[in-house]
Every structure is written in structure tokens, then in C-alpha cells.
Amino acid sequence: MRDRYPHPSQQPLLPLTMVVCVVIGVLFLRVGGQYAKFGAGFAFAWFLVSFAL
């Protein structure tokens, strides 16, 4: 029996999602400000979650 939905790691948008996470994290760190570390941490966590899937 085959799965109805492909595994998330087989989805074509996964590399794009990972690149977007890295770019968002770098932008947060470059801009700085009050929420820079929070935003960069969130983007990095999102990157790790997408990589784990």
C-alpha cells in the first residue's frame, strides 16, 4: 500500500524553504534592532525543522 502523501523531504519546495530561512535569518542579523536575535533564532529553528522533515 502506497502513502497518499509524499514524505516532506521529497517535496520540491523544501530546498527553497531552507534557503528562505537562511536569508531571513541573515537579514534579521544585518538589520539589527530589538527583535534581531529573536527573528534570527526563529528563522534558524524553522530551518532546522524543515531539514529534520
PDBQT receptor file of N, H, CA, C and O in Angstrom, charges set to zero:
ATOM      1  N   MET A   1       0.837  -1.184   0.000  1.00  0.00    +0.000 N 
ATOM      2  CA  MET A   1       0.000   0.000   0.000  1.00  0.00    +0.000 C 
ATOM      3  C   MET A   1       0.883   1.249   0.000  1.00  0.00    +0.000 C 
ATOM      4  O   MET A   1       1.799   1.377   0.813  1.00  0.00    +0.000 OA
ATOM      5  N   ARG A   2       0.596   2.151  -0.910  1.00  0.00    +0.000 N 
ATOM      6  H   ARG A   2      -0.148   2.047  -1.570  1.00  0.00    +0.000 HD
ATOM      7  CA  ARG A   2       1.412   3.367  -1.021  1.00  0.00    +0.000 C 
ATOM      8  C   ARG A   2       0.809   4.482  -0.188  1.00  0.00    +0.000 C 
ATOM      9  O   ARG A   2      -0.403   4.547   0.016  1.00  0.00    +0.000 OA
ATOM     10  N   ASP A   3       1.675   5.350   0.284  1.00  0.00    +0.000 N 
ATOM     11  H   ASP A   3       2.659   5.298   0.118  1.00  0.00    +0.000 HD
ATOM     12  CA  ASP A   3       1.201   6.519   1.035  1.00  0.00    +0.000 C 
ATOM     13  C   ASP A   3       0.511   7.487   0.092  1.00  0.00    +0.000 C 
ATOM     14  O   ASP A   3       0.906   7.641  -1.063  1.00  0.00    +0.000 OA
ATOM     15  N   ARG A   4      -0.518   8.133   0.598  1.00  0.00    +0.000 N 
ATOM     16  H   ARG A   4      -0.839   8.008   1.537  1.00  0.00    +0.000 HD
ATOM     17  CA  ARG A   4      -1.230   9.124  -0.215  1.00  0.00    +0.000 C 
ATOM     18  C   ARG A   4      -0.401  10.380  -0.403  1.00  0.00    +0.000 C 
ATOM     19  O   ARG A   4      -0.429  11.002  -1.465  1.00  0.00    +0.000 OA
ATOM     20  N   TYR A   5       0.328  10.745   0.624  1.00  0.00    +0.000 N 
ATOM     21  H   TYR A   5       0.351  10.240   1.487  1.00  0.00    +0.000 HD
ATOM     22  CA  TYR A   5       1.096  11.992   0.584  1.00  0.00    +0.000 C 
ATOM     23  C   TYR A   5       2.578  11.660   0.613  1.00  0.00    +0.000 C 
ATOM     24  O   TYR A   5       3.003  10.782   1.363  1.00  0.00    +0.000 OA
ATOM     25  N   PRO A   6       3.369  12.353  -0.195  1.00  0.00    +0.000 N 
ATOM     26  CA  PRO A   6       4.816  12.083  -0.176  1.00  0.00    +0.000 C 
ATOM     27  C   PRO A   6       5.432  12.570   1.126  1.00  0.00    +0.000 C 
ATOM     28  O   PRO A   6       4.908  13.462   1.793  1.00  0.00    +0.000 OA
ATOM     29  N   HIS A   7       6.533  11.972   1.461  1.00  0.00    +0.000 N 
ATOM     30  H   HIS A   7       6.959  11.247   0.920  1.00  0.00    +0.000 HD
ATOM     31  CA  HIS A   7       7.275  12.428   2.637  1.00  0.00    +0.000 C 
ATOM     32  C   HIS A   7       7.716  13.866   2.403  1.00  0.00    +0.000 C 
ATOM     33  O   HIS A   7       8.083  14.220   1.283  1.00  0.00    +0.000 OA
ATOM     34  N   PRO A   8       7.687  14.709   3.447  1.00  0.00    +0.000 N 
ATOM     35  CA  PRO A   8       8.058  16.125   3.243  1.00  0.00    +0.000 C 
ATOM     36  C   PRO A   8       9.442  16.317   2.633  1.00  0.00    +0.000 C 
ATOM     37  O   PRO A   8       9.678  17.306   1.940  1.00  0.00    +0.000 OA
ATOM     38  N   SER A   9      10.362  15.382   2.884  1.00  0.00    +0.000 N 
ATOM     39  H   SER A   9      10.170  14.578   3.447  1.00  0.00    +0.000 HD
ATOM     40  CA  SER A   9      11.704  15.542   2.317  1.00  0.00    +0.000 C 
ATOM     41  C   SER A   9      11.709  15.315   0.807  1.00  0.00    +0.000 C 
ATOM     42  O   SER A   9      12.690  15.644   0.139  1.00  0.00    +0.000 OA
ATOM     43  N   GLN A  10      10.632  14.761   0.265  1.00  0.00    +0.000 N 
ATOM     44  H   GLN A  10       9.836  14.494   0.807  1.00  0.00    +0.000 HD
ATOM     45  CA  GLN A  10      10.550  14.538  -1.177  1.00  0.00    +0.000 C 
ATOM     46  C   GLN A  10       9.837  15.677  -1.893  1.00  0.00    +0.000 C 
ATOM     47  O   GLN A  10       9.663  15.632  -3.111  1.00  0.00    +0.000 OA
ATOM     48  N   GLN A  11       9.431  16.683  -1.157  1.00  0.00    +0.000 N 
ATOM     49  H   GLN A  11       9.573  16.720  -0.168  1.00  0.00    +0.000 HD
ATOM     50  CA  GLN A  11       8.732  17.799  -1.777  1.00  0.00    +0.000 C 
ATOM     51  C   GLN A  11       9.742  18.731  -2.442  1.00  0.00    +0.000 C 
ATOM     52  O   GLN A  11      10.808  18.982  -1.879  1.00  0.00    +0.000 OA
ATOM     53  N   PRO A  12       9.429  19.242  -3.618  1.00  0.00    +0.000 N 
ATOM     54  CA  PRO A  12      10.398  20.073  -4.344  1.00  0.00    +0.000 C 
ATOM     55  C   PRO A  12      10.637  21.439  -3.706  1.00  0.00    +0.000 C 
ATOM     56  O   PRO A  12      11.654  22.073  -3.989  1.00  0.00    +0.000 OA
ATOM     57  N   LEU A  13       9.727  21.907  -2.850  1.00  0.00    +0.000 N 
ATOM     58  H   LEU A  13       8.902  21.392  -2.620  1.00  0.00    +0.000 HD
ATOM     59  CA  LEU A  13       9.884  23.235  -2.257  1.00  0.00    +0.000 C 
ATOM     60  C   LEU A  13      10.773  23.237  -1.020  1.00  0.00    +0.000 C 
ATOM     61  O   LEU A  13      11.067  24.303  -0.478  1.00  0.00    +0.000 OA
ATOM     62  N   LEU A  14      11.204  22.070  -0.566  1.00  0.00    +0.000 N 
ATOM     63  H   LEU A  14      10.966  21.204  -1.006  1.00  0.00    +0.000 HD
ATOM     64  CA  LEU A  14      11.999  22.022   0.659  1.00  0.00    +0.000 C 
ATOM     65  C   LEU A  14      13.313  22.796   0.555  1.00  0.00    +0.000 C 
ATOM     66  O   LEU A  14      13.609  23.569   1.465  1.00  0.00    +0.000 OA
ATOM     67  N   PRO A  15      14.121  22.636  -0.501  1.00  0.00    +0.000 N 
ATOM     68  CA  PRO A  15      15.357  23.441  -0.584  1.00  0.00    +0.000 C 
ATOM     69  C   PRO A  15      15.071  24.934  -0.627  1.00  0.00    +0.000 C 
ATOM     70  O   PRO A  15      15.811  25.725  -0.041  1.00  0.00    +0.000 OA
ATOM     71  N   LEU A  16      14.009  25.326  -1.313  1.00  0.00    +0.000 N 
ATOM     72  H   LEU A  16      13.408  24.684  -1.789  1.00  0.00    +0.000 HD
ATOM     73  CA  LEU A  16      13.643  26.740  -1.364  1.00  0.00    +0.000 C 
ATOM     74  C   LEU A  16      13.287  27.252   0.025  1.00  0.00    +0.000 C 
ATOM     75  O   LEU A  16      13.677  28.358   0.397  1.00  0.00    +0.000 OA
ATOM     76  N   THR A  17      12.552  26.460   0.791  1.00  0.00    +0.000 N 
ATOM     77  H   THR A  17      12.234  25.561   0.489  1.00  0.00    +0.000 HD
ATOM     78  CA  THR A  17      12.188  26.847   2.153  1.00  0.00    +0.000 C 
ATOM     79  C   THR A  17      13.433  27.021   3.009  1.00  0.00    +0.000 C 
ATOM     80  O   THR A  17      13.519  27.962   3.798  1.00  0.00    +0.000 OA
ATOM     81  N   MET A  18      14.396  26.121   2.859  1.00  0.00    +0.000 N 
ATOM     82  H   MET A  18      14.327  25.357   2.218  1.00  0.00    +0.000 HD
ATOM     83  CA  MET A  18      15.617  26.206   3.655  1.00  0.00    +0.000 C 
ATOM     84  C   MET A  18      16.423  27.453   3.286  1.00  0.00    +0.000 C 
ATOM     85  O   MET A  18      16.967  28.122   4.164  1.00  0.00    +0.000 OA
ATOM     86  N   VAL A  19      16.499  27.762   2.004  1.00  0.00    +0.000 N 
ATOM     87  H   VAL A  19      16.057  27.219   1.291  1.00  0.00    +0.000 HD
ATOM     88  CA  VAL A  19      17.231  28.959   1.565  1.00  0.00    +0.000 C 
ATOM     89  C   VAL A  19      16.548  30.217   2.086  1.00  0.00    +0.000 C 
ATOM     90  O   VAL A  19      17.215  31.148   2.538  1.00  0.00    +0.000 OA
ATOM     91  N   VAL A  20      15.219  30.244   2.022  1.00  0.00    +0.000 N 
ATOM     92  H   VAL A  20      14.677  29.487   1.654  1.00  0.00    +0.000 HD
ATOM     93  CA  VAL A  20      14.475  31.409   2.518  1.00  0.00    +0.000 C 
ATOM     94  C   VAL A  20      14.721  31.593   4.011  1.00  0.00    +0.000 C 
ATOM     95  O   VAL A  20      14.875  32.724   4.471  1.00  0.00    +0.000 OA
ATOM     96  N   CYS A  21      14.760  30.510   4.772  1.00  0.00    +0.000 N 
ATOM     97  H   CYS A  21      14.634  29.591   4.398  1.00  0.00    +0.000 HD
ATOM     98  CA  CYS A  21      15.030  30.601   6.211  1.00  0.00    +0.000 C 
ATOM     99  C   CYS A  21      16.398  31.224   6.472  1.00  0.00    +0.000 C 
ATOM    100  O   CYS A  21      16.538  32.095   7.331  1.00  0.00    +0.000 OA
ATOM    101  N   VAL A  22      17.395  30.777   5.734  1.00  0.00    +0.000 N 
ATOM    102  H   VAL A  22      17.281  30.069   5.036  1.00  0.00    +0.000 HD
ATOM    103  CA  VAL A  22      18.745  31.310   5.929  1.00  0.00    +0.000 C 
ATOM    104  C   VAL A  22      18.787  32.796   5.576  1.00  0.00    +0.000 C 
ATOM    105  O   VAL A  22      19.385  33.590   6.302  1.00  0.00    +0.000 OA
ATOM    106  N   VAL A  23      18.154  33.173   4.465  1.00  0.00    +0.000 N 
ATOM    107  H   VAL A  23      17.668  32.528   3.875  1.00  0.00    +0.000 HD
ATOM    108  CA  VAL A  23      18.146  34.580   4.045  1.00  0.00    +0.000 C 
ATOM    109  C   VAL A  23      17.439  35.444   5.079  1.00  0.00    +0.000 C 
ATOM    110  O   VAL A  23      17.914  36.533   5.404  1.00  0.00    +0.000 OA
ATOM    111  N   ILE A  24      16.309  34.974   5.600  1.00  0.00    +0.000 N 
ATOM    112  H   ILE A  24      15.923  34.090   5.336  1.00  0.00    +0.000 HD
ATOM    113  CA  ILE A  24      15.577  35.747   6.613  1.00  0.00    +0.000 C 
ATOM    114  C   ILE A  24      16.427  35.917   7.868  1.00  0.00    +0.000 C 
ATOM    115  O   ILE A  24      16.477  37.004   8.444  1.00  0.00    +0.000 OA
ATOM    116  N   GLY A  25      17.096  34.842   8.294  1.00  0.00    +0.000 N 
ATOM    117  H   GLY A  25      17.055  33.959   7.826  1.00  0.00    +0.000 HD
ATOM    118  CA  GLY A  25      17.950  34.934   9.474  1.00  0.00    +0.000 C 
ATOM    119  C   GLY A  25      19.093  35.916   9.285  1.00  0.00    +0.000 C 
ATOM    120  O   GLY A  25      19.397  36.696  10.187  1.00  0.00    +0.000 OA
ATOM    121  N   VAL A  26      19.731  35.886   8.116  1.00  0.00    +0.000 N 
ATOM    122  H   VAL A  26      19.484  35.253   7.383  1.00  0.00    +0.000 HD
ATOM    123  CA  VAL A  26      20.832  36.814   7.838  1.00  0.00    +0.000 C 
ATOM    124  C   VAL A  26      20.323  38.251   7.791  1.00  0.00    +0.000 C 
ATOM    125  O   VAL A  26      20.982  39.160   8.295  1.00  0.00    +0.000 OA
ATOM    126  N   LEU A  27      19.155  38.461   7.189  1.00  0.00    +0.000 N 
ATOM    127  H   LEU A  27      18.619  37.722   6.779  1.00  0.00    +0.000 HD
ATOM    128  CA  LEU A  27      18.592  39.816   7.126  1.00  0.00    +0.000 C 
ATOM    129  C   LEU A  27      18.297  40.353   8.518  1.00  0.00    +0.000 C 
ATOM    130  O   LEU A  27      18.574  41.516   8.810  1.00  0.00    +0.000 OA
ATOM    131  N   PHE A  28      17.733  39.507   9.380  1.00  0.00    +0.000 N 
ATOM    132  H   PHE A  28      17.508  38.562   9.143  1.00  0.00    +0.000 HD
ATOM    133  CA  PHE A  28      17.454  39.951  10.748  1.00  0.00    +0.000 C 
ATOM    134  C   PHE A  28      18.740  40.367  11.454  1.00  0.00    +0.000 C 
ATOM    135  O   PHE A  28      18.763  41.375  12.161  1.00  0.00    +0.000 OA
ATOM    136  N   LEU A  29      19.816  39.592  11.266  1.00  0.00    +0.000 N 
ATOM    137  H   LEU A  29      19.797  38.773  10.692  1.00  0.00    +0.000 HD
ATOM    138  CA  LEU A  29      21.069  39.923  11.937  1.00  0.00    +0.000 C 
ATOM    139  C   LEU A  29      21.709  41.176  11.348  1.00  0.00    +0.000 C 
ATOM    140  O   LEU A  29      22.330  41.952  12.075  1.00  0.00    +0.000 OA
ATOM    141  N   ARG A  30      21.564  41.381  10.042  1.00  0.00    +0.000 N 
ATOM    142  H   ARG A  30      21.059  40.751   9.452  1.00  0.00    +0.000 HD
ATOM    143  CA  ARG A  30      22.158  42.563   9.406  1.00  0.00    +0.000 C 
ATOM    144  C   ARG A  30      21.422  43.835   9.795  1.00  0.00    +0.000 C 
ATOM    145  O   ARG A  30      22.044  44.872  10.022  1.00  0.00    +0.000 OA
ATOM    146  N   VAL A  31      20.094  43.758   9.873  1.00  0.00    +0.000 N 
ATOM    147  H   VAL A  31      19.588  42.915   9.688  1.00  0.00    +0.000 HD
ATOM    148  CA  VAL A  31      19.304  44.943  10.195  1.00  0.00    +0.000 C 
ATOM    149  C   VAL A  31      19.492  45.323  11.660  1.00  0.00    +0.000 C 
ATOM    150  O   VAL A  31      19.573  46.504  11.998  1.00  0.00    +0.000 OA
ATOM    151  N   GLY A  32      19.561  44.315  12.525  1.00  0.00    +0.000 N 
ATOM    152  H   GLY A  32      19.496  43.355  12.251  1.00  0.00    +0.000 HD
ATOM    153  CA  GLY A  32      19.719  44.585  13.942  1.00  0.00    +0.000 C 
ATOM    154  C   GLY A  32      18.414  45.051  14.556  1.00  0.00    +0.000 C 
ATOM    155  O   GLY A  32      17.338  44.846  13.993  1.00  0.00    +0.000 OA
ATOM    156  N   GLY A  33      18.522  45.676  15.706  1.00  0.00    +0.000 N 
ATOM    157  H   GLY A  33      19.396  45.842  16.163  1.00  0.00    +0.000 HD
ATOM    158  CA  GLY A  33      17.322  46.170  16.356  1.00  0.00    +0.000 C 
ATOM    159  C   GLY A  33      16.918  45.296  17.529  1.00  0.00    +0.000 C 
ATOM    160  O   GLY A  33      17.646  44.396  17.947  1.00  0.00    +0.000 OA
ATOM    161  N   GLN A  34      15.737  45.589  18.042  1.00  0.00    +0.000 N 
ATOM    162  H   GLN A  34      15.146  46.320  17.702  1.00  0.00    +0.000 HD
ATOM    163  CA  GLN A  34      15.272  44.948  19.266  1.00  0.00    +0.000 C 
ATOM    164  C   GLN A  34      14.981  43.459  19.063  1.00  0.00    +0.000 C 
ATOM    165  O   GLN A  34      15.256  42.645  19.945  1.00  0.00    +0.000 OA
ATOM    166  N   TYR A  35      14.431  43.110  17.912  1.00  0.00    +0.000 N 
ATOM    167  H   TYR A  35      14.208  43.772  17.196  1.00  0.00    +0.000 HD
ATOM    168  CA  TYR A  35      13.987  41.737  17.693  1.00  0.00    +0.000 C 
ATOM    169  C   TYR A  35      14.925  40.953  16.775  1.00  0.00    +0.000 C 
ATOM    170  O   TYR A  35      14.536  39.914  16.242  1.00  0.00    +0.000 OA
ATOM    171  N   ALA A  36      16.135  41.429  16.589  1.00  0.00    +0.000 N 
ATOM    172  H   ALA A  36      16.451  42.273  17.022  1.00  0.00    +0.000 HD
ATOM    173  CA  ALA A  36      17.052  40.784  15.640  1.00  0.00    +0.000 C 
ATOM    174  C   ALA A  36      17.377  39.353  16.066  1.00  0.00    +0.000 C 
ATOM    175  O   ALA A  36      17.308  38.431  15.253  1.00  0.00    +0.000 OA
ATOM    176  N   LYS A  37      17.728  39.170  17.332  1.00  0.00    +0.000 N 
ATOM    177  H   LYS A  37      17.784  39.919  17.992  1.00  0.00    +0.000 HD
ATOM    178  CA  LYS A  37      18.098  37.827  17.790  1.00  0.00    +0.000 C 
ATOM    179  C   LYS A  37      16.890  36.901  17.794  1.00  0.00    +0.000 C 
ATOM    180  O   LYS A  37      17.009  35.720  17.468  1.00  0.00    +0.000 OA
ATOM    181  N   PHE A  38      15.730  37.433  18.162  1.00  0.00    +0.000 N 
ATOM    182  H   PHE A  38      15.634  38.393  18.427  1.00  0.00    +0.000 HD
ATOM    183  CA  PHE A  38      14.518  36.615  18.154  1.00  0.00    +0.000 C 
ATOM    184  C   PHE A  38      14.174  36.171  16.733  1.00  0.00    +0.000 C 
ATOM    185  O   PHE A  38      13.871  35.002  16.495  1.00  0.00    +0.000 OA
ATOM    186  N   GLY A  39      14.225  37.111  15.799  1.00  0.00    +0.000 N 
ATOM    187  H   GLY A  39      14.471  38.061  15.992  1.00  0.00    +0.000 HD
ATOM    188  CA  GLY A  39      13.897  36.793  14.409  1.00  0.00    +0.000 C 
ATOM    189  C   GLY A  39      14.882  35.821  13.803  1.00  0.00    +0.000 C 
ATOM    190  O   GLY A  39      14.489  34.887  13.104  1.00  0.00    +0.000 OA
ATOM    191  N   ALA A  40      16.168  36.035  14.065  1.00  0.00    +0.000 N 
ATOM    192  H   ALA A  40      16.487  36.794  14.633  1.00  0.00    +0.000 HD
ATOM    193  CA  ALA A  40      17.184  35.133  13.526  1.00  0.00    +0.000 C 
ATOM    194  C   ALA A  40      17.059  33.744  14.154  1.00  0.00    +0.000 C 
ATOM    195  O   ALA A  40      17.214  32.732  13.470  1.00  0.00    +0.000 OA
ATOM    196  N   GLY A  41      16.781  33.701  15.444  1.00  0.00    +0.000 N 
ATOM    197  H   GLY A  41      16.655  34.522  16.000  1.00  0.00    +0.000 HD
ATOM    198  CA  GLY A  41      16.590  32.406  16.111  1.00  0.00    +0.000 C 
ATOM    199  C   GLY A  41      15.390  31.657  15.572  1.00  0.00    +0.000 C 
ATOM    200  O   GLY A  41      15.435  30.440  15.390  1.00  0.00    +0.000 OA
ATOM    201  N   PHE A  42      14.312  32.393  15.318  1.00  0.00    +0.000 N 
ATOM    202  H   PHE A  42      14.276  33.381  15.466  1.00  0.00    +0.000 HD
ATOM    203  CA  PHE A  42      13.109  31.771  14.759  1.00  0.00    +0.000 C 
ATOM    204  C   PHE A  42      13.383  31.233  13.356  1.00  0.00    +0.000 C 
ATOM    205  O   PHE A  42      12.953  30.131  13.016  1.00  0.00    +0.000 OA
ATOM    206  N   ALA A  43      14.100  32.011  12.543  1.00  0.00    +0.000 N 
ATOM    207  H   ALA A  43      14.450  32.907  12.820  1.00  0.00    +0.000 HD
ATOM    208  CA  ALA A  43      14.421  31.566  11.187  1.00  0.00    +0.000 C 
ATOM    209  C   ALA A  43      15.332  30.338  11.226  1.00  0.00    +0.000 C 
ATOM    210  O   ALA A  43      15.173  29.418  10.423  1.00  0.00    +0.000 OA
ATOM    211  N   PHE A  44      16.288  30.327  12.165  1.00  0.00    +0.000 N 
ATOM    212  H   PHE A  44      16.417  31.075  12.816  1.00  0.00    +0.000 HD
ATOM    213  CA  PHE A  44      17.188  29.181  12.278  1.00  0.00    +0.000 C 
ATOM    214  C   PHE A  44      16.431  27.938  12.748  1.00  0.00    +0.000 C 
ATOM    215  O   PHE A  44      16.680  26.834  12.265  1.00  0.00    +0.000 OA
ATOM    216  N   ALA A  45      15.500  28.124  13.699  1.00  0.00    +0.000 N 
ATOM    217  H   ALA A  45      15.297  29.021  14.092  1.00  0.00    +0.000 HD
ATOM    218  CA  ALA A  45      14.689  26.994  14.166  1.00  0.00    +0.000 C 
ATOM    219  C   ALA A  45      13.819  26.452  13.037  1.00  0.00    +0.000 C 
ATOM    220  O   ALA A  45      13.655  25.240  12.898  1.00  0.00    +0.000 OA
ATOM    221  N   TRP A  46      13.264  27.356  12.234  1.00  0.00    +0.000 N 
ATOM    222  H   TRP A  46      13.398  28.340  12.347  1.00  0.00    +0.000 HD
ATOM    223  CA  TRP A  46      12.438  26.947  11.094  1.00  0.00    +0.000 C 
ATOM    224  C   TRP A  46      13.287  26.157  10.097  1.00  0.00    +0.000 C 
ATOM    225  O   TRP A  46      12.823  25.172   9.524  1.00  0.00    +0.000 OA
ATOM    226  N   PHE A  47      14.537  26.595   9.892  1.00  0.00    +0.000 N 
ATOM    227  H   PHE A  47      14.915  27.395  10.358  1.00  0.00    +0.000 HD
ATOM    228  CA  PHE A  47      15.468  25.882   9.017  1.00  0.00    +0.000 C 
ATOM    229  C   PHE A  47      15.718  24.466   9.540  1.00  0.00    +0.000 C 
ATOM    230  O   PHE A  47      15.698  23.505   8.771  1.00  0.00    +0.000 OA
ATOM    231  N   LEU A  48      15.954  24.341  10.850  1.00  0.00    +0.000 N 
ATOM    232  H   LEU A  48      15.971  25.121  11.475  1.00  0.00    +0.000 HD
ATOM    233  CA  LEU A  48      16.224  23.022  11.420  1.00  0.00    +0.000 C 
ATOM    234  C   LEU A  48      15.014  22.105  11.312  1.00  0.00    +0.000 C 
ATOM    235  O   LEU A  48      15.152  20.916  11.023  1.00  0.00    +0.000 OA
ATOM    236  N   VAL A  49      13.829  22.658  11.544  1.00  0.00    +0.000 N 
ATOM    237  H   VAL A  49      13.716  23.624  11.778  1.00  0.00    +0.000 HD
ATOM    238  CA  VAL A  49      12.611  21.848  11.448  1.00  0.00    +0.000 C 
ATOM    239  C   VAL A  49      12.403  21.373  10.017  1.00  0.00    +0.000 C 
ATOM    240  O   VAL A  49      12.071  20.209   9.791  1.00  0.00    +0.000 OA
ATOM    241  N   SER A  50      12.597  22.266   9.048  1.00  0.00    +0.000 N 
ATOM    242  H   SER A  50      12.867  23.212   9.232  1.00  0.00    +0.000 HD
ATOM    243  CA  SER A  50      12.413  21.867   7.653  1.00  0.00    +0.000 C 
ATOM    244  C   SER A  50      13.467  20.842   7.241  1.00  0.00    +0.000 C 
ATOM    245  O   SER A  50      13.192  19.961   6.427  1.00  0.00    +0.000 OA
ATOM    246  N   PHE A  51      14.672  20.954   7.800  1.00  0.00    +0.000 N 
ATOM    247  H   PHE A  51      14.896  21.669   8.462  1.00  0.00    +0.000 HD
ATOM    248  CA  PHE A  51      15.720  19.985   7.494  1.00  0.00    +0.000 C 
ATOM    249  C   PHE A  51      15.405  18.632   8.124  1.00  0.00    +0.000 C 
ATOM    250  O   PHE A  51      15.683  17.590   7.530  1.00  0.00    +0.000 OA
ATOM    251  N   ALA A  52      14.824  18.644   9.327  1.00  0.00    +0.000 N 
ATOM    252  H   ALA A  52      14.599  19.491   9.810  1.00  0.00    +0.000 HD
ATOM    253  CA  ALA A  52      14.511  17.396  10.031  1.00  0.00    +0.000 C 
ATOM    254  C   ALA A  52      13.400  16.619   9.338  1.00  0.00    +0.000 C 
ATOM    255  O   ALA A  52      13.362  15.390   9.402  1.00  0.00    +0.000 OA
ATOM    256  N   LEU A  53      12.493  17.339   8.675  1.00  0.00    +0.000 N 
ATOM    257  H   LEU A  53      12.524  18.337   8.623  1.00  0.00    +0.000 HD
ATOM    258  CA  LEU A  53      11.409  16.651   7.973  1.00  0.00    +0.000 C 
ATOM    259  C   LEU A  53      11.956  15.997   6.722  1.00  0.00    +0.000 C 
ATOM    260  O   LEU A  53      11.207  15.362   5.980  1.00  0.00    +0.000 OA
TER     261      LEU A  53
